[in-house]
Amino acid sequence: MSTPPTEEQPAQEHFDNAIQAPGTDERLWRAWSGWNRLPGAALPRSGRVVVVAAHPDDEVLGFGGSLALLAASGVDVTLVILTDGEGSHPHSRSVTPEDLVRIRAAETEEALSELGISPARSVRWGIPDTQVALHEARVGAQLRPLVAGADLVVAPWTGDLHGDHEAAGRAALTAARDAGVPCWLYPVWMWHWARPDDPAVPWHTASRIALPDHAQSRKRAAIARYVSQIQPLGPDPEDAAILPPEEIAHHTRNWEVVFR
């Protein structure tokens, strides 16, 4: 007997279809004239910033260069990782979900160190991978006291198509609004499925954060620590890299984009 469809299933299918389709070549993004229309965003140079990630590596891909800049300025950064990323290779025969929990936690510690952030500044909430939307109210409630008094909250974009990313962003927006704190949203998968000037993207709310060479270098080093995501886990198709070079190329520019 088949399981009745849920509200989450169509969204997941939409994401799967978008990600399995050929992505937008980074050369098209680099050549886009629209970059010049995006205003600059100034990062805080003091105070406290709370950064939310749906999975280990989201924060580095979407905001890693900015994290390096915040750390270099002495800003107090707290990273909240909602899931352990145990669902990245659901059909793998090389690693179990339990293996991935340990692997990705270690990778995150190494990546944060590359960015100049103490791993002690991160917390893991252990929400089941792919199920953040089912726990969205809980996430928002837990974030409220954490973001109170912060200078900025940063979270995944609510239009990224990945259900976990969107739910994380919604929960962060709600908690930040209740606390009277500004909230920026960073895209991750958008660079794959969207195209320059894509009408599905709210470009009028987008801003660019310039990354000097040292921040770019730290970000590249941090991305390289996520071996479980950028290299195959084994010989089977189920073990393929989640983030092959053509995807990493979207995240190694000399700027990052946030929606404000």
PEHUQUI-V168724 format. One record per residue. N is the residue number from 1. RES is the residue in one letter. PHI is phi in degrees with one decimal (* if undefined). OMEGA is omega in radians with two decimals (* if undefined). Layout:
BEGIN
n=N res=RES phi=PHI omega=OMEGA
n=N res=RES phi=PHI omega=OMEGA
END
This chain:
BEGIN
n=1 res=M phi=* omega=-3.07
n=2 res=S phi=-79.5 omega=3.11
n=3 res=T phi=-79.9 omega=3.11
n=4 res=P phi=-59.0 omega=3.14
n=5 res=P phi=-65.3 omega=3.07
n=6 res=T phi=-111.0 omega=3.11
n=7 res=E phi=-63.3 omega=-3.09
n=8 res=E phi=-75.1 omega=-3.05
n=9 res=Q phi=-64.0 omega=3.09
n=10 res=P phi=-60.6 omega=3.13
n=11 res=A phi=-64.2 omega=3.13
n=12 res=Q phi=-65.9 omega=3.11
n=13 res=E phi=-63.9 omega=3.11
n=14 res=H phi=-61.7 omega=3.12
n=15 res=F phi=-64.4 omega=-3.13
n=16 res=D phi=-57.2 omega=-3.14
n=17 res=N phi=-63.2 omega=-3.12
n=18 res=A phi=-67.0 omega=-3.09
n=19 res=I phi=-77.8 omega=3.14
n=20 res=Q phi=-74.2 omega=3.08
n=21 res=A phi=-71.2 omega=3.08
n=22 res=P phi=-56.1 omega=-3.12
n=23 res=G phi=-82.6 omega=3.10
n=24 res=T phi=-75.7 omega=-3.12
n=25 res=D phi=-62.9 omega=3.14
n=26 res=E phi=-59.3 omega=3.11
n=27 res=R phi=-62.6 omega=3.09
n=28 res=L phi=-68.2 omega=3.10
n=29 res=W phi=-64.2 omega=-3.09
n=30 res=R phi=-62.4 omega=-3.09
n=31 res=A phi=-84.9 omega=-3.05
n=32 res=W phi=-66.2 omega=3.12
n=33 res=S phi=-75.1 omega=-3.09
n=34 res=G phi=-67.8 omega=3.13
n=35 res=W phi=-56.4 omega=-3.09
n=36 res=N phi=-67.6 omega=3.14
n=37 res=R phi=-89.3 omega=-3.11
n=38 res=L phi=-87.5 omega=3.11
n=39 res=P phi=-70.4 omega=3.09
n=40 res=G phi=-80.9 omega=3.07
n=41 res=A phi=-116.3 omega=-3.13
n=42 res=A phi=-96.1 omega=3.10
n=43 res=L phi=-74.7 omega=3.02
n=44 res=P phi=-60.7 omega=3.11
n=45 res=R phi=-110.3 omega=3.08
n=46 res=S phi=-160.4 omega=3.10
n=47 res=G phi=86.0 omega=-3.02
n=48 res=R phi=-131.7 omega=3.12
n=49 res=V phi=-126.6 omega=3.07
n=50 res=V phi=-107.3 omega=-3.13
n=51 res=V phi=-113.7 omega=-3.12
n=52 res=V phi=-106.9 omega=3.05
n=53 res=A phi=-128.8 omega=3.08
n=54 res=A phi=-74.4 omega=-3.13
n=55 res=H phi=-135.7 omega=3.03
n=56 res=P phi=-61.3 omega=3.12
n=57 res=D phi=112.8 omega=3.11
n=58 res=D phi=-55.8 omega=-3.06
n=59 res=E phi=-64.5 omega=-3.13
n=60 res=V phi=-76.5 omega=-3.13
n=61 res=L phi=-63.0 omega=-3.04
n=62 res=G phi=-89.1 omega=-2.98
n=63 res=F phi=-145.7 omega=-3.03
n=64 res=G phi=-63.5 omega=3.11
n=65 res=G phi=-63.5 omega=3.10
n=66 res=S phi=-66.8 omega=3.07
n=67 res=L phi=-60.3 omega=3.11
n=68 res=A phi=-62.7 omega=3.12
n=69 res=L phi=-67.1 omega=3.11
n=70 res=L phi=-61.3 omega=3.14
n=71 res=A phi=-63.1 omega=-3.13
n=72 res=A phi=-65.5 omega=3.13
n=73 res=S phi=-85.0 omega=-3.13
n=74 res=G phi=83.1 omega=3.09
n=75 res=V phi=-68.9 omega=3.10
n=76 res=D phi=-79.1 omega=-3.09
n=77 res=V phi=-104.4 omega=3.00
n=78 res=T phi=-116.4 omega=3.13
n=79 res=L phi=-107.6 omega=3.10
n=80 res=V phi=-109.9 omega=3.13
n=81 res=I phi=-105.7 omega=-2.98
n=82 res=L phi=-72.0 omega=3.13
n=83 res=T phi=-114.3 omega=3.11
n=84 res=D phi=-91.7 omega=3.12
n=85 res=G phi=70.9 omega=-3.07
n=86 res=E phi=-71.8 omega=-3.09
n=87 res=G phi=-98.8 omega=-3.05
n=88 res=S phi=-67.5 omega=3.14
n=89 res=H phi=-131.6 omega=-2.98
n=90 res=P phi=-65.3 omega=-3.09
n=91 res=H phi=-111.7 omega=-3.11
n=92 res=S phi=-67.9 omega=3.01
n=93 res=R phi=-103.2 omega=-3.12
n=94 res=S phi=-94.7 omega=3.13
n=95 res=V phi=-135.8 omega=3.06
n=96 res=T phi=-97.2 omega=3.04
n=97 res=P phi=-55.5 omega=3.12
n=98 res=E phi=-64.8 omega=3.06
n=99 res=D phi=-60.6 omega=-3.08
n=100 res=L phi=-65.6 omega=3.08
n=101 res=V phi=-57.6 omega=-3.13
n=102 res=R phi=-68.1 omega=-3.09
n=103 res=I phi=-62.8 omega=-3.04
n=104 res=R phi=-72.7 omega=3.06
n=105 res=A phi=-65.1 omega=3.12
n=106 res=A phi=-66.5 omega=3.12
n=107 res=E phi=-62.4 omega=3.14
n=108 res=T phi=-64.0 omega=3.10
n=109 res=E phi=-58.5 omega=3.14
n=110 res=E phi=-65.4 omega=-3.12
n=111 res=A phi=-65.2 omega=3.13
n=112 res=L phi=-62.8 omega=3.10
n=113 res=S phi=-61.2 omega=3.10
n=114 res=E phi=-62.7 omega=-3.12
n=115 res=L phi=-84.9 omega=-3.12
n=116 res=G phi=86.8 omega=-3.13
n=117 res=I phi=-112.1 omega=3.11
n=118 res=S phi=-66.0 omega=3.08
n=119 res=P phi=-56.8 omega=3.12
n=120 res=A phi=-66.9 omega=3.13
n=121 res=R phi=-86.4 omega=3.12
n=122 res=S phi=-112.4 omega=3.06
n=123 res=V phi=-129.0 omega=3.13
n=124 res=R phi=-115.5 omega=-3.06
n=125 res=W phi=-100.4 omega=3.00
n=126 res=G phi=64.5 omega=3.06
n=127 res=I phi=-71.8 omega=-3.09
n=128 res=P phi=-56.5 omega=3.11
n=129 res=D phi=-58.5 omega=-3.11
n=130 res=T phi=76.9 omega=-3.07
n=131 res=Q phi=-122.5 omega=-3.12
n=132 res=V phi=-60.9 omega=-3.13
n=133 res=A phi=-59.7 omega=3.13
n=134 res=L phi=-72.0 omega=-3.11
n=135 res=H phi=-117.4 omega=-3.01
n=136 res=E phi=-61.2 omega=-3.14
n=137 res=A phi=-63.4 omega=3.11
n=138 res=R phi=-63.3 omega=-3.14
n=139 res=V phi=-61.3 omega=3.12
n=140 res=G phi=-60.3 omega=-3.14
n=141 res=A phi=-64.8 omega=3.14
n=142 res=Q phi=-72.5 omega=3.14
n=143 res=L phi=-75.2 omega=-3.01
n=144 res=R phi=-53.8 omega=3.14
n=145 res=P phi=-67.4 omega=-3.12
n=146 res=L phi=-72.0 omega=-3.09
n=147 res=V phi=-88.7 omega=3.14
n=148 res=A phi=-58.2 omega=3.13
n=149 res=G phi=83.1 omega=3.11
n=150 res=A phi=-74.3 omega=3.10
n=151 res=D phi=-91.5 omega=-3.11
n=152 res=L phi=-162.9 omega=2.99
n=153 res=V phi=-118.1 omega=3.14
n=154 res=V phi=-130.6 omega=-3.06
n=155 res=A phi=-151.6 omega=3.09
n=156 res=P phi=-62.0 omega=-3.12
n=157 res=W phi=-67.9 omega=-3.11
n=158 res=T phi=-75.9 omega=3.09
n=159 res=G phi=-115.0 omega=-2.99
n=160 res=D phi=-72.2 omega=-3.12
n=161 res=L phi=82.1 omega=3.07
n=162 res=H phi=-76.6 omega=-3.06
n=163 res=G phi=-57.1 omega=3.12
n=164 res=D phi=-65.1 omega=3.14
n=165 res=H phi=-62.3 omega=-3.07
n=166 res=E phi=-65.9 omega=3.12
n=167 res=A phi=-66.7 omega=3.09
n=168 res=A phi=-61.7 omega=3.12
n=169 res=G phi=-64.0 omega=3.13
n=170 res=R phi=-62.3 omega=-3.13
n=171 res=A phi=-63.6 omega=3.13
n=172 res=A phi=-66.8 omega=3.11
n=173 res=L phi=-59.8 omega=-3.13
n=174 res=T phi=-64.8 omega=-3.13
n=175 res=A phi=-64.1 omega=-3.14
n=176 res=A phi=-65.9 omega=3.12
n=177 res=R phi=-61.8 omega=-3.14
n=178 res=D phi=-63.6 omega=-3.12
n=179 res=A phi=-90.3 omega=-3.11
n=180 res=G phi=69.4 omega=-3.10
n=181 res=V phi=-115.8 omega=3.09
n=182 res=P phi=-64.9 omega=-3.12
n=183 res=C phi=-131.5 omega=3.05
n=184 res=W phi=-105.2 omega=-3.13
n=185 res=L phi=-121.4 omega=-3.13
n=186 res=Y phi=-108.7 omega=3.08
n=187 res=P phi=-83.4 omega=3.05
n=188 res=V phi=-124.1 omega=-3.09
n=189 res=W phi=-80.1 omega=-3.13
n=190 res=M phi=-53.9 omega=-3.09
n=191 res=W phi=-65.1 omega=3.11
n=192 res=H phi=-79.7 omega=-2.98
n=193 res=W phi=-90.3 omega=-3.13
n=194 res=A phi=-86.6 omega=3.08
n=195 res=R phi=-132.0 omega=3.09
n=196 res=P phi=-51.0 omega=-3.11
n=197 res=D phi=65.4 omega=3.14
n=198 res=D phi=-58.0 omega=-3.12
n=199 res=P phi=-68.2 omega=3.12
n=200 res=A phi=-78.0 omega=-3.09
n=201 res=V phi=-106.6 omega=-3.13
n=202 res=P phi=-80.5 omega=-3.07
n=203 res=W phi=-60.0 omega=-3.12
n=204 res=H phi=-67.2 omega=3.10
n=205 res=T phi=-105.4 omega=-3.06
n=206 res=A phi=-85.5 omega=3.06
n=207 res=S phi=-136.8 omega=-3.14
n=208 res=R phi=-109.5 omega=3.02
n=209 res=I phi=-113.0 omega=-3.13
n=210 res=A phi=-72.4 omega=-3.13
n=211 res=L phi=-114.9 omega=3.04
n=212 res=P phi=-67.4 omega=-3.04
n=213 res=D phi=-55.3 omega=-3.06
n=214 res=H phi=-67.1 omega=3.11
n=215 res=A phi=-71.6 omega=3.08
n=216 res=Q phi=-61.1 omega=-3.12
n=217 res=S phi=-63.6 omega=3.12
n=218 res=R phi=-64.1 omega=3.14
n=219 res=K phi=-65.1 omega=3.12
n=220 res=R phi=-59.9 omega=3.13
n=221 res=A phi=-64.8 omega=3.13
n=222 res=A phi=-67.8 omega=3.10
n=223 res=I phi=-59.5 omega=-3.11
n=224 res=A phi=-62.7 omega=3.13
n=225 res=R phi=-73.7 omega=-3.13
n=226 res=Y phi=-86.9 omega=-3.08
n=227 res=V phi=-59.3 omega=-3.10
n=228 res=S phi=-65.0 omega=-3.11
n=229 res=Q phi=-105.2 omega=-3.06
n=230 res=I phi=-103.8 omega=3.09
n=231 res=Q phi=-129.1 omega=3.10
n=232 res=P phi=-61.3 omega=3.09
n=233 res=L phi=-81.0 omega=-3.10
n=234 res=G phi=-171.5 omega=-3.05
n=235 res=P phi=-81.8 omega=-3.04
n=236 res=D phi=-81.4 omega=3.09
n=237 res=P phi=-57.8 omega=3.14
n=238 res=E phi=-67.5 omega=-3.11
n=239 res=D phi=-99.7 omega=-3.08
n=240 res=A phi=-60.9 omega=3.10
n=241 res=A phi=-61.9 omega=3.07
n=242 res=I phi=-73.4 omega=-3.08
n=243 res=L phi=-123.5 omega=3.08
n=244 res=P phi=-69.5 omega=-3.07
n=245 res=P phi=-53.0 omega=-3.11
n=246 res=E phi=-67.0 omega=3.06
n=247 res=E phi=-82.2 omega=3.12
n=248 res=I phi=-59.0 omega=-3.12
n=249 res=A phi=-57.6 omega=3.13
n=250 res=H phi=-67.3 omega=-2.99
n=251 res=H phi=-110.5 omega=-3.13
n=252 res=T phi=-121.9 omega=3.05
n=253 res=R phi=-77.1 omega=3.08
n=254 res=N phi=-94.3 omega=3.01
n=255 res=W phi=-156.7 omega=3.01
n=256 res=E phi=-124.6 omega=-3.09
n=257 res=V phi=-119.8 omega=3.03
n=258 res=V phi=-131.3 omega=3.03
n=259 res=F phi=-102.6 omega=-3.07
n=260 res=R phi=-122.1 omega=*
END
